[in-house]
Each structure stands twice: as structure tokens, then as C-alpha cells.
Amino acid sequence: MSAAPLPPRSWLFVPGDSERKQARALGGDADALILDLEDSVHPAQLPAARARVAGVLKEAAHRRGGPQLWVRVNSLASALLPADLAAVCAGALPAGVMLPKVSAPEEILEVAGQLAACEARQGVAPGTMRLLVLTTETAQGVLNLPRYPRVLAAAPQVLARLTGLTWGSEDLGAALGSLGKRTADGAFTFPFQMARTQCLLAAAALGVAAVDAVTADFRDAAALARELSEARRDGFYGKLAIHPDQLAAINASFTPTPEECAHAREVVAAFAAAPGAGVASLDGQMIDRPHLIQAQRVLARAAQARGG
């Protein structure tokens, strides 16, 4: 299996049954589109949405460039997932599948097996379709996040398929019966901070990307800027979006600055000048392997933003 591309910075949800929104999104700035068969599609429109998404995937297969195309399927518990996969995997395969409302890591193992069966029927390499997992939409899902590293580490083929973990507050708020998710100053209340942190820690333990949740009020540029600053500070790799107007800020936030790139190149050069060493010196300070790993990540992300 070839090396997977770097995870997207921006992930834009697009209703699976909306030709107009899909056409606009395909020509937009998102690194990845999530063609949605779940929350944004009325159950009566689901068969039409499946057919529509399959058509978009087929058309995109003949196009060069453009965003990665992912599909948010319905949850394993919904009983709708097999029909979702049968429709979207009948022709051109998506780059990956977003799996919602996961309550335990064993669900990821089961769905990964279904994806492998789709790949086998299509005659493509195992792991061609990646996975992005929505981890915090149920209370049980939050409580089970600490189990992810142990369960998934025992299934290396599944772990190799996993692009990242993401979180969300809307379904969790409904599950908890929360009267509000934020304090007066706009910060998340403790239950949602905990869910966000658990997702971030589980992703880091697995060595996959942590993707921040949507900013629900797409008109609130200040809230988006605040959440982006916090997400990048804390170690998130990208962010979900619900409106095209959010994409420029997301892409800019998760693109290293020239100053960050210059420092990263200095770190890499310092270690190159001391081959085999576990530490190096830069500007009178000692730096060690974690500094090198972070510098390499910065340069890889900068190259991705340039399209290289």
C-alpha cells in the first residue's frame, strides 16, 4: 500500500443530495469535502443522496486535482451503513469514509472489515479507503476513548487505515441533556472540554491526526478565529467546516508561517550537521529529537500547502 497523503487541513461538509452545494464546493478551497449521507439528509431522500454521491465520485475520478472526496455514512448502529457502502462503493471509491456516532473502538474494527470487503470487490489495494472517526457523539463514546490505543494497536491494518479522530458537541449535548455548551465568555463547559481533550489525546497516542470540531455559527468570524488559535496551539491538525466562508481562515491557520518554516529548517540543519546524535545545538540552546520531529512536521505541512 502506498504512503497515505498528509491529512487535510479543512474538511467541508456538503449535503449528499444537494447538487448546487456540491458544485460550489468542488470548485472551492477545501482540502477535503465530506459528502454527507447522515445528518444533513432527510431519511426519505437517502436513496437519492446515495445515488447522487456515487455520481459525484464517478465524475471526480476523471478529473485532475481538486479536493479529496470523503463520505459521511450512517452509523453502524443505524442499520443503514451496508446500503450506504453498497451505493458509494459500487463505482469510483471515495478517498475515505467518516464514521459517526462511534461508541466503542470495536465498531471501527467492524467497519474497517466492511471497507476491506468493498476494496476486494473492486480489486484495489487494502487501505485505499481511509477512515475519519467521530468519537464523541455519545456519552459512551467519550468514556471509551482511552481504550482506542490498546484496541486499535492490536489491529495494525485497521490502524494503518485511520487518518484521524475528530469530535463534536451537538449530538453529545443532546445525549447529555445539556442546557448549554459554553460559558459566558464563549469557552466550552467542562464536559465538552473533556470530550475535546480525550479526542486529542487518543489521536496523539495512535499517531493519527486530531481534527477539531465545527464552529457552528459560520457568521461568527471571531469565534472561528478563537477556536482555530486554540486548536493549533493544542495540537489539532485541521478543522471541520460547515460553510465555504470558513475555509480561508482554516487553511491559513493550519499552514505554517514563513518564520515557523525558517526555524524548522534550522532545526533540521542542526541535526544534519550532527549525524547520529540525539541532541544538537541551535542558537545557544540544546534541542533534542522531539524538536526534530516537530520541525519535520512543519516542513511537510508547508509543502502540502504549496501543493508539493
Residue frames relative to the residue before (quaternion, step in Angstrom):
aa qw qx qy qz dx dy dz
M 1.0000 0.0000 0.0000 0.0000 0.00 0.00 0.00
S 0.4380 -0.7025 0.4919 0.2697 3.58 -0.86 0.93
A 0.6329 -0.5385 0.3909 0.3957 3.53 -1.25 0.48
A 0.4675 -0.6822 0.4879 0.2793 3.55 -0.99 0.86
P 0.5213 -0.6131 0.4771 0.3532 3.60 -1.11 0.58
L 0.6284 -0.5112 0.4074 0.4217 3.54 -1.25 0.33
P 0.5682 -0.6041 0.4181 0.3706 3.61 -1.03 0.66
P 0.5688 -0.5976 0.4407 0.3538 3.59 -1.11 0.60
R 0.4634 -0.6293 0.5431 0.3070 3.52 -1.32 0.44
S 0.8118 0.1678 -0.0377 0.5580 3.57 0.83 -1.01
W 0.0941 -0.7835 0.6143 -0.0042 3.53 -0.94 1.06
L 0.0960 -0.8315 0.5469 0.0169 3.59 -0.36 1.22
F 0.3465 -0.7178 0.5693 0.2012 3.56 -0.84 1.03
V 0.0056 -0.7738 0.6328 -0.0259 3.55 -1.01 0.92
P 0.4764 -0.6771 0.4641 0.3150 3.64 -0.72 0.95
G 0.5041 -0.6954 0.4323 0.2746 3.54 -0.90 0.93
D 0.7402 0.4077 -0.2276 0.4838 3.57 1.17 -0.47
S 0.6067 0.5673 -0.3502 0.4330 3.61 1.25 0.22
E 0.2796 -0.7807 0.5397 0.1455 3.58 -0.24 1.26
R 0.6444 0.5432 -0.3274 0.4271 3.58 0.96 -0.83
K 0.7045 0.4490 -0.2734 0.4768 3.58 0.82 -0.95
Q 0.6196 0.5366 -0.3463 0.4564 3.59 1.05 -0.65
A 0.6519 0.5168 -0.3201 0.4533 3.58 0.92 -0.87
R 0.6563 0.4982 -0.3113 0.4735 3.56 0.97 -0.83
A 0.6871 0.5017 -0.2918 0.4372 3.57 0.87 -0.94
L 0.6299 0.5553 -0.3400 0.4234 3.59 1.01 -0.76
G 0.7302 0.3849 -0.2329 0.5143 3.57 1.15 -0.53
G 0.5545 0.6493 -0.3628 0.3731 3.56 1.29 0.14
D 0.7015 -0.5220 0.3526 0.3332 3.51 -1.37 -0.25
A 0.4311 0.7090 -0.4725 0.2970 3.61 1.18 0.09
D 0.4579 -0.6393 0.5379 0.3037 3.55 -1.13 0.67
A 0.7987 0.0418 0.0051 0.6002 3.58 1.07 -0.74
L 0.2236 -0.7285 0.6300 0.1496 3.53 -1.18 0.70
I 0.1982 -0.7450 0.6250 0.1229 3.54 -1.06 0.83
L 0.2066 -0.7784 0.5863 0.0878 3.56 -0.27 1.32
D 0.2299 -0.8577 0.4546 0.0692 3.52 -0.27 1.33
L 0.1089 -0.7771 0.6186 0.0410 3.53 -0.90 1.03
E 0.6345 0.5586 -0.3278 0.4219 3.57 1.25 -0.01
D 0.8825 0.1308 -0.0929 0.4421 3.57 -0.61 -1.17
S 0.7239 0.4576 -0.2713 0.4393 3.61 0.96 -0.70
V 0.6707 0.4684 -0.2913 0.4959 3.61 1.26 -0.01
H 0.4102 -0.6875 0.5413 0.2569 3.58 -0.83 0.99
P 0.5976 -0.6031 0.3796 0.3676 3.63 -0.91 0.82
A 0.6462 0.5273 -0.3321 0.4405 3.59 0.99 -0.72
Q 0.7086 0.4453 -0.2501 0.4869 3.58 1.17 -0.55
L 0.4202 0.7506 -0.4470 0.2454 3.59 1.25 -0.10
P 0.6482 0.5005 -0.3578 0.4487 3.68 0.82 -0.74
A 0.6621 0.4893 -0.3096 0.4758 3.59 0.96 -0.83
A 0.6401 0.5235 -0.3303 0.4552 3.59 1.01 -0.76
R 0.6233 0.5306 -0.3461 0.4585 3.59 0.97 -0.76
A 0.6720 0.4876 -0.2987 0.4705 3.58 0.90 -0.92
R 0.6373 0.5321 -0.3245 0.4531 3.56 1.01 -0.82
V 0.6674 0.4974 -0.3006 0.4657 3.59 0.89 -0.93
A 0.6318 0.5241 -0.3373 0.4608 3.60 0.95 -0.81
G 0.6512 0.5165 -0.3128 0.4596 3.57 1.03 -0.76
V 0.6322 0.5244 -0.3273 0.4671 3.58 1.01 -0.80
L 0.6511 0.5133 -0.3149 0.4619 3.58 0.95 -0.84
K 0.6523 0.5174 -0.3128 0.4571 3.56 0.98 -0.85
E 0.6660 0.4961 -0.3018 0.4683 3.58 0.93 -0.89
A 0.6708 0.5157 -0.3027 0.4387 3.57 0.94 -0.87
A 0.5818 0.6041 -0.3748 0.3951 3.58 1.12 -0.58
H 0.7073 0.4318 -0.2491 0.5012 3.60 1.19 -0.47
R 0.6245 0.5315 -0.3303 0.4675 3.56 1.32 0.10
R 0.3330 -0.7226 0.5662 0.2153 3.56 -1.09 0.66
G 0.8056 0.2377 -0.1875 0.5092 3.55 -0.99 0.82
G 0.5271 0.6315 -0.4703 0.3195 3.52 -1.30 -0.30
P 0.6797 -0.5040 0.3444 0.4065 3.56 -1.27 0.16
Q 0.5583 -0.5279 0.5039 0.3945 3.51 -1.32 0.31
L 0.2460 -0.7661 0.5762 0.1434 3.58 -1.06 0.74
W 0.0423 -0.7767 0.6273 -0.0380 3.52 -0.71 1.22
V 0.2330 -0.7512 0.5984 0.1524 3.56 -1.26 0.36
R 0.2339 -0.7186 0.6314 0.1737 3.55 -0.94 0.92
V 0.1976 -0.7812 0.5874 0.0748 3.52 -0.54 1.24
N 0.5851 -0.5326 0.4482 0.4160 3.55 -1.29 -0.03
S 0.6487 -0.5674 0.3518 0.3654 3.55 -1.19 0.56
L 0.6441 -0.5144 0.4007 0.4000 3.53 -1.28 0.39
A 0.6779 0.5121 -0.2930 0.4387 3.58 1.00 -0.81
S 0.6069 0.6145 -0.3495 0.3632 3.60 1.16 -0.47
A 0.3520 -0.7354 0.4809 0.3225 3.59 1.25 -0.56
L 0.5767 0.5904 -0.3753 0.4218 3.60 1.28 0.11
L 0.4991 0.7111 -0.4020 0.2891 3.56 1.22 -0.42
P 0.6555 0.5151 -0.3598 0.4191 3.69 0.75 -0.80
A 0.6710 0.4797 -0.3047 0.4762 3.59 0.96 -0.81
D 0.5911 0.5554 -0.3629 0.4588 3.60 1.08 -0.66
L 0.7097 0.4602 -0.2655 0.4627 3.57 0.78 -1.04
A 0.6215 0.5457 -0.3504 0.4395 3.59 1.00 -0.77
A 0.6879 0.4809 -0.2849 0.4630 3.57 1.00 -0.80
V 0.7654 0.3965 -0.2309 0.4513 3.58 0.67 -1.04
C 0.7113 0.4236 -0.2634 0.4952 3.60 1.18 -0.36
A 0.4265 0.7197 -0.4584 0.3000 3.60 1.23 0.24
G 0.7862 0.2122 -0.1141 0.5691 3.58 1.16 -0.55
A 0.8145 -0.0357 0.0802 0.5734 3.55 -0.58 -1.19
L 0.3725 -0.7539 0.5015 0.2035 3.56 -0.82 0.99
P 0.4803 -0.6357 0.5063 0.3298 3.59 -1.14 0.55
A 0.6315 -0.5060 0.4144 0.4164 3.54 -1.29 0.26
G 0.7959 -0.1621 0.1239 0.5700 3.53 1.08 -0.69
V 0.3954 -0.6858 0.5693 0.2218 3.49 -1.42 0.12
M 0.2418 -0.7154 0.6340 0.1670 3.53 -1.06 0.82
L 0.1755 -0.7960 0.5765 0.0576 3.55 -0.74 1.13
P 0.1855 -0.8278 0.5225 0.0856 3.61 -0.46 1.18
K 0.8526 0.2457 -0.1438 0.4381 3.48 -1.49 0.12
V 0.2320 0.7739 -0.5455 0.2230 3.55 0.91 0.95
S 0.1901 -0.8104 0.5486 0.0788 3.56 -0.78 1.03
A 0.7950 0.0705 -0.0312 0.6016 3.61 1.22 -0.34
P 0.5842 -0.6170 0.3905 0.3543 3.60 -1.04 0.67
E 0.5489 0.6145 -0.4045 0.3968 3.58 1.15 -0.43
E 0.5760 0.5756 -0.3788 0.4398 3.60 1.16 -0.51
I 0.6183 0.5408 -0.3390 0.4585 3.58 1.05 -0.74
L 0.6319 0.5300 -0.3319 0.4579 3.58 0.98 -0.82
E 0.6768 0.5004 -0.3023 0.4473 3.57 0.90 -0.92
V 0.6833 0.4728 -0.2938 0.4725 3.58 0.90 -0.87
A 0.5999 0.5477 -0.3611 0.4580 3.59 1.05 -0.68
G 0.6315 0.5242 -0.3318 0.4650 3.57 1.03 -0.69
Q 0.6456 0.5057 -0.3195 0.4747 3.59 1.03 -0.75
L 0.6343 0.5124 -0.3310 0.4749 3.59 1.03 -0.72
A 0.6347 0.5276 -0.3309 0.4575 3.58 0.99 -0.81
A 0.6402 0.5153 -0.3277 0.4661 3.59 1.02 -0.74
C 0.6227 0.5251 -0.3349 0.4737 3.61 1.05 -0.74
E 0.6621 0.5102 -0.3052 0.4562 3.57 0.94 -0.89
A 0.6403 0.5254 -0.3264 0.4555 3.56 1.00 -0.80
R 0.6541 0.5070 -0.3167 0.4635 3.58 0.99 -0.80
Q 0.7061 0.4428 -0.2550 0.4901 3.57 1.10 -0.68
G 0.4280 -0.7304 0.4404 0.2989 3.58 1.26 -0.18
V 0.5051 0.6243 -0.4425 0.3992 3.59 1.09 0.66
A 0.6783 -0.5194 0.3402 0.3928 3.54 -1.26 0.41
P 0.5472 -0.5926 0.4665 0.3630 3.60 -1.07 0.64
G 0.7734 0.3205 -0.2483 0.4873 3.55 -0.95 0.87
T 0.3746 0.7333 -0.4890 0.2879 3.59 1.26 0.10
M 0.7320 0.3210 -0.2028 0.5658 3.57 1.01 -0.82
R 0.2865 -0.7781 0.5430 0.1328 3.52 -0.72 1.14
L 0.3291 -0.7366 0.5574 0.1962 3.57 -1.32 0.13
L 0.0420 -0.7253 0.6861 0.0393 3.52 -1.15 0.82
V 0.1749 -0.8366 0.5180 0.0349 3.56 -0.57 1.19
L 0.2787 -0.7256 0.6107 0.1513 3.55 -0.93 1.02
T 0.1793 -0.8863 0.4263 0.0243 3.50 -0.17 1.36
T 0.7928 0.3797 -0.1539 0.4511 3.61 1.07 -0.58
E 0.4002 0.7446 -0.4659 0.2614 3.60 1.08 0.51
T 0.7288 0.2573 -0.2129 0.5978 3.58 1.30 -0.02
A 0.6082 -0.5523 0.4151 0.3909 3.56 -1.18 0.48
Q 0.6382 0.5246 -0.3246 0.4606 3.58 1.00 -0.82
G 0.6148 0.5591 -0.3446 0.4367 3.57 1.06 -0.72
V 0.6524 0.4981 -0.3126 0.4780 3.58 0.96 -0.83
L 0.6795 0.5009 -0.2966 0.4466 3.58 0.86 -0.93
N 0.7142 0.4595 -0.2588 0.4602 3.60 1.10 -0.62
L 0.4296 0.7246 -0.4616 0.2780 3.61 1.18 -0.12
P 0.6432 0.5195 -0.3602 0.4320 3.67 0.90 -0.65
R 0.6268 0.5436 -0.3415 0.4416 3.62 1.20 -0.33
Y 0.4817 0.7110 -0.4263 0.2842 3.60 1.17 -0.42
P 0.6861 0.4921 -0.3362 0.4173 3.65 0.66 -0.93
R 0.6867 0.4791 -0.3044 0.4542 3.60 0.87 -0.86
V 0.6944 0.4798 -0.2911 0.4504 3.60 0.83 -0.95
L 0.7388 0.4248 -0.2483 0.4605 3.59 0.80 -0.95
A 0.5895 0.5632 -0.3790 0.4378 3.59 1.10 -0.52
A 0.6503 0.5091 -0.3114 0.4701 3.58 1.18 -0.50
A 0.7166 0.3311 -0.2229 0.5720 3.59 1.31 -0.04
P 0.1372 -0.8586 0.4849 0.0939 3.62 0.48 1.15
Q 0.6274 0.5303 -0.3601 0.4422 3.62 1.02 -0.60
V 0.6394 0.4986 -0.3204 0.4898 3.56 1.09 -0.67
L 0.6495 0.5168 -0.3172 0.4587 3.57 0.93 -0.87
A 0.6404 0.5273 -0.3278 0.4521 3.60 1.02 -0.74
R 0.6460 0.5173 -0.3081 0.4691 3.59 1.19 -0.52
L 0.6271 0.5965 -0.3200 0.3852 3.56 1.16 -0.60
T 0.2479 -0.7703 0.5723 0.1329 3.58 -0.65 1.12
G 0.7969 -0.2383 0.1832 0.5240 3.58 0.87 -0.82
L 0.3776 -0.6631 0.5955 0.2512 3.46 -1.49 0.00
T 0.0380 -0.7855 0.6169 0.0309 3.54 -1.07 0.69
W 0.2842 -0.7605 0.5656 0.1447 3.53 -1.25 0.29
G 0.0859 -0.7869 0.6079 0.0621 3.54 -1.31 0.23
S 0.3713 -0.7622 0.4980 0.1822 3.54 -1.15 0.61
E 0.5822 0.6341 -0.3884 0.3289 3.60 1.07 -0.58
D 0.7192 0.4157 -0.2582 0.4932 3.60 0.73 -1.02
L 0.6177 0.5354 -0.3523 0.4557 3.58 1.06 -0.70
G 0.6325 0.5332 -0.3379 0.4488 3.59 0.97 -0.79
A 0.6516 0.4974 -0.3149 0.4783 3.57 1.01 -0.78
A 0.6489 0.5241 -0.3194 0.4496 3.58 0.98 -0.82
L 0.7103 0.4483 -0.2526 0.4803 3.57 1.03 -0.79
G 0.3809 -0.7063 0.5024 0.3221 3.57 1.14 -0.53
S 0.2531 0.8069 -0.4989 0.1897 3.56 1.17 0.58
L 0.3686 -0.7174 0.5498 0.2171 3.55 -1.06 0.82
G 0.7860 -0.0342 0.0199 0.6169 3.57 1.28 -0.27
K 0.3339 -0.7646 0.5230 0.1743 3.54 -1.13 0.64
R 0.7691 0.3247 -0.1639 0.5255 3.58 1.21 -0.33
T 0.4762 -0.6366 0.5285 0.2977 3.52 -1.27 0.52
A 0.7348 -0.4289 0.2877 0.4398 3.57 -1.30 0.09
D 0.7114 0.4413 -0.2650 0.4785 3.61 1.08 -0.61
G 0.6446 -0.5708 0.3074 0.4052 3.60 1.25 0.25
A 0.5374 0.6248 -0.4130 0.3876 3.59 1.22 -0.14
F 0.5530 -0.5862 0.4667 0.3643 3.56 -1.19 0.53
T 0.4777 -0.6296 0.5237 0.3180 3.55 -1.16 0.62
F 0.7409 -0.4763 0.2383 0.4093 3.55 -1.23 0.48
P 0.6444 0.5218 -0.3738 0.4156 3.70 0.76 -0.77
F 0.7063 0.4487 -0.2709 0.4760 3.59 0.96 -0.80
Q 0.5776 0.5419 -0.3724 0.4838 3.58 1.15 -0.52
M 0.6497 0.5173 -0.3200 0.4561 3.57 0.97 -0.84
A 0.6494 0.5149 -0.3231 0.4569 3.59 0.91 -0.88
R 0.6477 0.5220 -0.3080 0.4617 3.58 0.95 -0.91
T 0.6887 0.4867 -0.2813 0.4578 3.56 0.89 -0.97
Q 0.6335 0.5310 -0.3327 0.4540 3.59 0.99 -0.80
C 0.6363 0.5199 -0.3211 0.4709 3.58 1.02 -0.79
L 0.6600 0.5158 -0.3016 0.4554 3.58 0.91 -0.94
L 0.6859 0.4850 -0.2866 0.4606 3.58 0.89 -0.94
A 0.6491 0.5111 -0.3268 0.4590 3.60 0.95 -0.82
A 0.6430 0.5168 -0.3272 0.4609 3.59 0.96 -0.81
A 0.6588 0.5034 -0.3122 0.4638 3.59 0.92 -0.87
A 0.6501 0.5197 -0.3194 0.4532 3.58 0.96 -0.82
L 0.7065 0.4443 -0.2513 0.4902 3.58 1.10 -0.69
G 0.4202 -0.7138 0.4614 0.3178 3.58 1.23 -0.34
V 0.5562 0.5682 -0.4099 0.4470 3.59 1.11 0.69
A 0.6507 -0.5360 0.3711 0.3894 3.56 -1.28 0.26
A 0.2443 -0.7003 0.6465 0.1788 3.52 -1.23 0.67
V 0.1393 -0.8005 0.5824 0.0255 3.57 -0.75 1.12
D 0.3882 -0.7553 0.4820 0.2155 3.56 -0.66 1.12
A 0.5984 -0.6003 0.4154 0.3301 3.54 -1.24 0.60
V 0.6521 -0.5092 0.3911 0.4031 3.54 -1.32 0.21
T 0.3283 -0.6307 0.6479 0.2732 3.50 -1.39 0.33
A 0.3597 -0.8094 0.4180 0.2017 3.54 -0.14 1.34
D 0.7131 0.3816 -0.2525 0.5311 3.61 0.99 -0.74
F 0.1957 -0.8364 0.5005 0.1077 3.57 0.05 1.28
R 0.6018 0.5528 -0.3661 0.4453 3.60 1.23 -0.17
D 0.6397 0.5371 -0.3198 0.4473 3.59 1.22 -0.39
A 0.1831 -0.8246 0.5290 0.0815 3.57 0.11 1.31
A 0.6267 0.5426 -0.3467 0.4390 3.59 1.04 -0.68
A 0.6504 0.5032 -0.3212 0.4697 3.58 0.97 -0.80
L 0.6360 0.5171 -0.3310 0.4676 3.58 0.97 -0.80
A 0.6549 0.5092 -0.3192 0.4581 3.60 0.90 -0.89
R 0.6529 0.5121 -0.3174 0.4590 3.58 0.95 -0.83
E 0.6838 0.4795 -0.2949 0.4642 3.59 0.88 -0.91
L 0.6326 0.5257 -0.3364 0.4587 3.60 1.03 -0.71
S 0.6425 0.5202 -0.3254 0.4590 3.57 0.95 -0.84
E 0.6760 0.4838 -0.2897 0.4744 3.58 0.94 -0.89
A 0.6550 0.5234 -0.3236 0.4385 3.59 0.95 -0.86
R 0.6837 0.4691 -0.2983 0.4728 3.60 0.84 -0.90
R 0.6160 0.5528 -0.3381 0.4481 3.58 1.02 -0.80
D 0.7558 0.4328 -0.2210 0.4389 3.55 0.83 -1.00
G 0.6463 -0.5633 0.3143 0.4077 3.60 1.20 -0.27
F 0.4073 0.6843 -0.5014 0.3384 3.59 1.20 0.26
Y 0.4145 -0.7487 0.4846 0.1813 3.53 -1.13 0.80
G 0.7876 -0.0389 0.0551 0.6125 3.57 1.25 -0.40
K 0.2904 -0.7587 0.5604 0.1609 3.55 -1.31 -0.05
L 0.4603 -0.6524 0.5366 0.2730 3.52 -1.21 0.69
A 0.1243 -0.7861 0.6028 0.0562 3.56 -1.16 0.66
I 0.2436 -0.7700 0.5713 0.1463 3.55 -1.19 0.59
H 0.7726 0.2216 -0.1464 0.5767 3.60 1.27 -0.02
P 0.5689 -0.6241 0.4058 0.3496 3.61 -0.97 0.78
D 0.6066 0.5818 -0.3633 0.4019 3.61 1.09 -0.60
Q 0.6274 0.5429 -0.3412 0.4418 3.61 1.21 -0.28
L 0.5602 0.6869 -0.3708 0.2772 3.58 1.14 -0.55
A 0.6413 0.5413 -0.3482 0.4177 3.60 0.87 -0.86
A 0.6745 0.4876 -0.2996 0.4663 3.57 0.90 -0.88
I 0.6460 0.5172 -0.3268 0.4564 3.59 0.97 -0.81
N 0.6783 0.4881 -0.3032 0.4579 3.58 0.82 -0.95
A 0.6595 0.5071 -0.3170 0.4555 3.58 0.94 -0.83
S 0.6638 0.5270 -0.3138 0.4280 3.57 0.93 -0.87
F 0.7662 0.3504 -0.1902 0.5039 3.58 0.98 -0.81
T 0.5398 0.5403 -0.4318 0.4798 3.57 1.22 0.58
P 0.4488 -0.7045 0.4675 0.2893 3.64 -0.64 1.01
T 0.4708 -0.6684 0.5023 0.2817 3.55 -1.08 0.75
P 0.6578 -0.4920 0.3708 0.4333 3.62 -1.20 0.30
E 0.6441 0.5248 -0.3257 0.4513 3.58 1.00 -0.76
E 0.6494 0.5043 -0.3158 0.4735 3.58 1.00 -0.79
C 0.6483 0.5107 -0.3186 0.4662 3.58 1.01 -0.78
A 0.6436 0.5245 -0.3290 0.4499 3.58 0.96 -0.83
H 0.6610 0.4923 -0.3080 0.4752 3.57 0.95 -0.85
A 0.6368 0.5312 -0.3303 0.4508 3.59 0.98 -0.82
R 0.6496 0.5052 -0.3244 0.4664 3.59 0.96 -0.79
E 0.6279 0.5281 -0.3350 0.4632 3.59 1.06 -0.68
V 0.6349 0.5197 -0.3277 0.4684 3.58 1.02 -0.79
V 0.6645 0.4976 -0.3059 0.4661 3.59 0.88 -0.94
A 0.6579 0.5106 -0.3108 0.4581 3.59 0.95 -0.84
A 0.6292 0.5410 -0.3406 0.4420 3.59 1.01 -0.77
F 0.6850 0.4509 -0.2914 0.4924 3.59 0.98 -0.77
A 0.6118 0.5424 -0.3573 0.4516 3.59 1.07 -0.62
A 0.6644 0.5003 -0.2989 0.4680 3.58 1.14 -0.63
A 0.7448 0.2752 -0.1831 0.5797 3.58 1.31 -0.21
P 0.0700 -0.8517 0.5176 0.0416 3.60 0.60 1.13
G 0.8062 0.2647 -0.2155 0.4833 3.53 -0.98 0.91
A 0.5796 0.5994 -0.3786 0.4019 3.57 1.23 -0.21
G 0.4187 -0.7040 0.5162 0.2502 3.55 -1.14 0.62
V 0.7566 0.2037 -0.1323 0.6070 3.54 1.29 -0.33
A 0.0887 -0.7638 0.6361 0.0639 3.54 -1.30 0.41
S 0.4040 -0.6975 0.5374 0.2479 3.54 -1.32 0.19
L 0.0565 0.7817 -0.6177 0.0643 3.56 -1.00 0.91
D 0.8457 -0.0645 -0.0061 0.5297 3.55 -0.70 1.15
G 0.7250 -0.4652 0.2388 0.4483 3.54 0.97 0.91
Q 0.6703 0.4482 -0.3028 0.5081 3.60 1.26 0.17
M 0.4500 -0.6677 0.5216 0.2819 3.53 -1.18 0.64
I 0.0658 -0.7714 0.6321 0.0326 3.56 -1.00 0.86
D 0.1983 -0.7981 0.5614 0.0924 3.57 -1.08 0.69
R 0.8094 -0.3381 0.1780 0.4459 3.56 -1.32 -0.03
P 0.6207 0.5339 -0.3814 0.4292 3.67 0.90 -0.63
H 0.6109 0.5358 -0.3544 0.4627 3.60 1.08 -0.64
L 0.6519 0.5133 -0.3150 0.4608 3.58 1.01 -0.82
I 0.6406 0.5238 -0.3261 0.4571 3.59 0.94 -0.86
Q 0.6691 0.4910 -0.3037 0.4679 3.57 0.92 -0.91
A 0.6380 0.5262 -0.3282 0.4564 3.61 1.00 -0.79
Q 0.6529 0.5073 -0.3162 0.4653 3.57 0.96 -0.81
R 0.6224 0.5298 -0.3362 0.4678 3.58 1.07 -0.71
V 0.6388 0.5329 -0.3231 0.4512 3.57 0.95 -0.88
L 0.7019 0.4658 -0.2785 0.4614 3.58 0.84 -0.96
A 0.6281 0.5234 -0.3395 0.4650 3.59 1.06 -0.67
R 0.6566 0.4989 -0.3077 0.4747 3.57 0.97 -0.83
A 0.6336 0.5185 -0.3358 0.4658 3.61 1.00 -0.76
A 0.6456 0.5092 -0.3203 0.4704 3.59 0.97 -0.81
Q 0.6269 0.5315 -0.3299 0.4643 3.59 1.02 -0.77
A 0.6677 0.5068 -0.3079 0.4501 3.58 0.93 -0.86
R 0.6653 0.4803 -0.2924 0.4912 3.57 1.18 -0.60
G 0.5040 -0.6468 0.4262 0.3820 3.56 1.27 -0.25
G 0.5447 0.6327 -0.3856 0.3928 3.57 1.27 0.31
